[in-house]
Amino acid sequence: MDNEKGRERLPDFVCAICQRTVDMQWAGYRIRKDTPLAPLCAYCEHHYSAGIGQPQHGSFRDRREVKRGFALAEALRTAAMHQKWSNHVIA
């Protein structure tokens, strides 16, 4: 237990996109709207989901899950494009 009330802090995790360790010691003991959620750090979640815009329907958590799914798909697409074009030879 990390505090006197018997609550444990949120666990640290490694971002699935950038492979950085996310230290959750400053996140507190509950999930807020700006708390990083595994498996994405806050930077990757915002950077890779910038093209989707704001979903209009569903609860806040549902909209955030849609954006996180889009961010993972966009990171995968970006990695595939990089792989394809890094092997491309310009004559």
N, C-alpha and C positions, 0 to 999 in steps of 0.2 A: 504494500500500500504506500502511496506517495504522500498522502496528506492525513490530517487528523480525523477527517470524516470517513475514512475507509475507502475512498474512491481511488481507482487507479487511473493514471494518465493514459491518453491514447498512445498506442504503440508506434514506434518508428517504422518506416518502410522504405524500400528502394523504388524509385520511379521507374515505371515500365518503359518509358521513352528515353529519358536522358541518363538513366542509371545512377542518379545521385541519391544519396541517403537523405530522407526527409526527417529532420529532428522535430518531433512533436511535443517537446517539452514546453513550448510557448503556446501551444494550441489550447491548453486548459484541459478540462475533464469532460467536455461535451462538444458535440459537433455544431458549429455555427455555419452561417452561410459562406464564410470565406476560409473555413478550415480545409486544409488539403485532405483529400480522401484517397486511400490506396486504390489503385496502383499508380495514380498520377500526382506529380507535384503541382503546386498552384501555377507555376510558370507554364508548364507544358499544357495544363488544362486550358489556360486562357489563350496561349499562343496558337495552339493547333485547332481550337474551336472558334477562332475569330471569324471564319468564313461562313458560319452557319447562321449567325444572327440570333435573336432571342425567340425561342419557341413561345407560342402564345397560349397554349392550353396545358392543363395539368398543374399539379402542385409544384412548389419551388423545387423540391427534391427530385421530382420526376423530370422537370426541365433541365436540372443540372445533370442528371444521369444521361439524358439525351446528348447534351453537349460533351460529356466525358466520352461517350461512345463514339461520337463524331471525331473527337480529338484523337482517339486511338486509331480509328480508321484513316484519318488524314496523315498521321505519323507513319502508318504502314504504307500508304500510297506514296508519300514523300520518299521513304526508304527504297521502295521499288523503283521509282523514277530515277533516283540517284544511281541505283545498281544498273539500270538499263543504260543510262546515258554516260556512265563512267566507262563502259566498255565500247562506246561508240567512237569510231575513228573518223576524224575529219580529214578528207583528202585535200 
